[in-house]
Amino acid sequence: MTGPGQPVGELLRDWRRSRRMSQLDLSIEAGVSARHLSFVETGRSRPSPELILRLAEQLDVPLAERNTMLLAGGHAPAYPSHELGDPELAPVRAAVRQILDGHSPYPAALVDRHWHLVEANPAVALFTAGAEPRLLAPPINVLRLSLHPDGMAPRILNLSEWRAHLLDRLHRQAVTTNDPALYALHEELRGYPGGDGHAAPIGDAVSSVVIPLQYRHHDRVLSFLSTTTLFGTPLDVTVSGLAIEAFFPADPATTEAIHALGRA
């Protein structure tokens, strides 16, 4: 999508086409003339940074790619990209830590935009126990860990359904971001065994509301609902790619089992 040295007009055109928008559609949404937009895409007009950002906002372009567009147009990047350990992101780290700690004794983890594990609470050990050490060597990719036959997959009782859910989510994320790394990860995970259909889940009425993760932990069957938490107004490239994946008990038996494990 964003090849090196690609002119800003071509980048805008490629993103517009990926969003299935016509020049007229985008011009109306962004409040510019279709003629001017055409000139920008063909390189006959040099867009201002304000126009680039306005068009990128309407196209829902990720922050990192907005910076790429600005650079291609001869402008400075608008969005910083700090490391999570930098002082500027101390409030972000504090918020994440509070959520992770507050979610115990249930599993919760922070992942980046490529699904690498950044941080987790101790309860995530429920899922990592029994996985091959090579899958737990940093950087841990949580989707690879979930679906790999040497990872969590043998203990996921509704693997076909859970696998289909994760692959569909990953594919939609790849399409939305046009990120080659996510496309490559999707292709890799598709090659793992586990079924291709949307198998009927094992469990009770919760399965008709959401797709649960049904997981065997030693002699217990644990059933979880998953949620995803994002930062609502990110202005930093790193922060925009962070997500907290949290798991809640889907039935009273799982609640009881988790608390029993905590007392053991």
Buried (B, 14 or more C-beta within 10 A) or exposed (E): BBEEEBBBBBBBBBBBEBBEBEBEBBBBBBEBEBEBBBBBBEEEBBBEBEBBBBBBEBBEBBBBBBBBBBEBBEBEBBBBBBEBEBEEBEEBBEBBEEBBEEBEBBBBBBBBBBBBBBBBBEBBEBBBEEBEEEBEEEEBBBBBBBBBEBBBBBBBBBBBBBBBBBBEEBBEBBEBBBBEEBBEBBEBBBEBEBEEEEBEBEBEEBBEEEBBBBBBBEEBBBBBBBEEBEBEEBEBBBBBBBBBBBBBBBBEBBBEBBEEBEEE
